[in-house]
Amino acid sequence: MSKVIDITEKLNFEENPKIKIKDLELEIDASAENMLKVMGLASDNPTAKDVEEMCKIIFTKEAQKELSQLKLNFKDYQMVVMSAIDVAVGNTEGEEGE
């Protein structure tokens, strides 16, 4: 008979990560399906279309609306999207506390 190891305790089923900009918290949809789509678009030099598509995939609808209201320039918008991807995949070195 094969050995069964229960990893349920190591998994997070309840919450998505968030990033914070000033007083605004943006929820990231970090499902595996979404992250695989984003990884397919991610590159060292993404196009504007790629950044827009990644934003639509990674942020919840509400977060997309809130992000749009910030009226960021493209460089900052790209930084937000790429930072959200880093958080979703667990690259949070140097992260600030809550």
GULUM-106638 format. One record per residue (C-alpha): residue in three letters; z, y, x. Coordinates in steps of 0.02 Angstrom, whole numbers, padded with zeros to 5 digits, always signed. Layout:
ALAZYX;...
REM end
This chain:
MET+00000+00000+00000;SER-00044+00173+00065;LYS+00084+00307+00102;VAL+00091+00456-00019;ILE+00152+00624+00043;ASP+00190+00756-00088;ILE+00141+00931-00028;THR+00169+01018-00195;GLU+00314+01121-00124;LYS+00198+01195+00009;LEU+00073+01262-00118;ASN+00078+01427-00213;PHE+00014+01409-00391;GLU+00095+01564-00466;GLU+00038+01720-00377;ASN-00104+01805-00288;PRO-00075+01917-00137;LYS-00089+02106-00153;ILE-00131+02248-00038;LYS-00053+02419-00054;ILE-00137+02589-00038;LYS-00014+02732-00061;ASP+00076+02686-00223;LEU-00065+02575-00286;GLU-00057+02385-00272;LEU-00222+02292-00285;GLU-00217+02108-00332;ILE-00329+01990-00235;ASP-00404+01837-00319;ALA-00377+01717-00175;SER-00436+01558-00259;ALA-00522+01435-00143;GLU-00685+01451-00240;ASN-00687+01640-00218;MET-00639+01632-00035;LEU-00780+01509+00002;LYS-00902+01630-00079;VAL-00832+01776+00022;MET-00839+01679+00185;GLY-01023+01648+00152;LEU-01052+01836+00144;ALA-00934+01891+00283;SER-01008+01942+00450;ASP-00970+02057+00595;ASN-01086+02188+00523;PRO-01096+02167+00333;THR-01224+02266+00234;ALA-01172+02384+00095;LYS-01232+02254-00031;ASP-01125+02119+00052;VAL-00970+02230+00047;GLU-01000+02269-00137;GLU-01022+02085-00179;MET-00867+02034-00080;CYS-00766+02166-00175;LYS-00824+02096-00341;ILE-00772+01921-00287;ILE-00606+01956-00202;PHE-00524+02083-00317;THR-00469+02054-00495;LYS-00560+02157-00627;GLU-00410+02274-00644;ALA-00399+02297-00455;GLN-00586+02336-00448;LYS-00563+02472-00578;GLU-00414+02547-00486;LEU-00507+02541-00320;SER-00657+02629-00396;GLN-00543+02770-00456;LEU-00489+02805-00277;LYS-00664+02872-00237;LEU-00655+02812-00056;ASN-00791+02846+00071;PHE-00891+02692+00122;LYS-00799+02664+00287;ASP-00630+02663+00199;TYR-00698+02557+00055;GLN-00761+02430+00181;MET-00591+02432+00268;VAL-00503+02394+00103;VAL-00618+02248+00063;MET-00606+02173+00238;SER-00417+02195+00240;ALA-00404+02106+00072;ILE-00505+01961+00143;ASP-00389+01952+00293;VAL-00236+01947+00180;ALA-00314+01814+00068;VAL-00350+01697+00213;GLY-00179+01724+00289;ASN-00224+01840+00433;THR-00080+01960+00411;GLU-00028+01995+00592;GLY+00057+02162+00605;GLU+00081+02175+00418;GLU+00199+02302+00344;GLY+00349+02248+00242;GLU+00355+02258+00054;
REM end
